[in-house]
Amino acid sequence: MRLEMENVKITDIQEADKTHVENGVLYINKKELEEVILEDEKIASVEINFAKPGQNVRILNVQDVQEPRCKVGVENADYPGVVGNFCIAGQGKTRRLEGAAIVVSNPTTRRVENGLLDMNGESAQITPYSKKCIVSLTYYPSELAEERPFEENIKRASLRAGVFLARAAEGAPVDSVDVYESSPLDEKAQGLPRIGLVLQAYTPQFDYMAVPDKIIYGTAISGMLPTVLHPNEVIDGGLVGWNAMKAIDTLSFQNHAMVREMLSRHGKEINFVGVICVTANTMLDLRMRCSSMVAGIAKHVLCLDGVVVEKILGGMPHADISTMGVALERAGVKTATFTTPLTSAGTLGDTILYNDKELDLIINAGNPFEKTTFKFKADTFYGGTAETKIYSSEQVPQFAGDEQIRVEQYLIAGCQDHCGSRNVITKEF
C-alpha cells in the first residue's frame, strides 16, 4: 500500500473574501466555512475564530483537535465511514495543511472534564499545538440535537471543514511530500525482523452516558475483537479522535509518531508487518480473550518476531497491557510495552501497576496525570467565557479567567500524546 502525503506549510491565518492558500497564509472566508459546517441540521450555529501563537487567547471546552486534510484526485474518500463513503484509507494522495489545526469546542457539554489550550503563557510552552495557526470552532446545538450524538455531529462537521480548507489549497505549492509505502512481502524487507504494533485505541471506561465514541471508520469499538490494519490506515483517516481530551485526538492519530517511525525503518532495520488494533476491556473474560487473540494473530497469522504494545489513557488499560504482553511473550513474540504511569504520586514501579517477569522492556512515555500549576491571564476566550469552570481533580473551584489554575496534563490539548509524539518521560528523584 502506497500513500503520498503532500505537505503545504501554513505560517499564518487571516480572514478574506475567498478561501485559499497563498505564500504560506491560509485565507478563510468565514461565510463559506460556516455553510460547510451548517449542512448538519443538528447544529444551530457555529462561532469561527482564529488564534495565533503568542496571542493572549484561551480556548475552552475542547473536544477534539484536527489537522486539515483532504484526499487528492478522488471523491468521497475523506475519513471513510465518517465524512466520505466507506473505502480503505491509506492509499493514493492526501494533502495536509502542516502548521494549521482545527480546535473543536462544545460549550454546552455536561462533561465535567474538558480540555483547554492556551496560545501564550506557561502552559503554551508544554504543548506544540500553541505553535500552530488555529481555527477555533465553537458549536451550539439545535432543538433537534441530543447531547451524545451532537458530539459526533460536531466532530464530523469539523472534519468536513478541514477537508474544505485543505481543498482550498489546490494550486498552492507543495513544500514537501512524504511517501509511506510498505508490505510485509517487500523484497527489501525479507530477512529483517518482523515487527508489529498493538495499538490500544480506546477504553470503554470513558463511555460517556454509557455510549462509546465512534473512532474507527465511523464505528464504535467497545468490545471490538482485535483487528488488523495496515499502518497507513491509522494515519490517513481510518481513525479519528475521541469526543473528549484524554491525551489523544484526531491530530494524534493523523500524525501517529510510532506508526511513522516504524514505517521509516521498514525495509532498513525491520519488516513492519502491520497494526493490531484493540480496545481495553472492563471484564476479565473479555481481557483474556483479547490477549489470547492478539498473541495468536501476532504469532500464527502475522508471524511476528516482536511487537510494541501501546497503551491508552486510564488505569484499567494497564491490566490489558500486562495480560497481552505476557501472552505475547509466552507465544515467543518479544514485547515492549509503551506505557504511562497512572498517577503523579508514588514510585514509577508503583504506578505502572504490573510486575510480570516476562515484561522486561517497559517504555515510559510521560505522565498524563501530572498536575501542573501555571499562570496566564487571557484577554480573549473562545469556546467559553472567563466564568467557565476548569476541572480540578482536587475539587478546588477554578475558572477560565483566573490568573492561576492547576490541571492534569491530559486536559491541556497536545501536552501529552499516547501515540508517542511528545519528548516527555517521567523521572524519579
Summary of the structure (lengths in Angstrom):
residues: 429
radius of gyration: 21.0
end to end distance: 46.1
largest distance: 63.1
contacts: 1505
relative contact order: 0.16
helix: 25%
strand: 31%
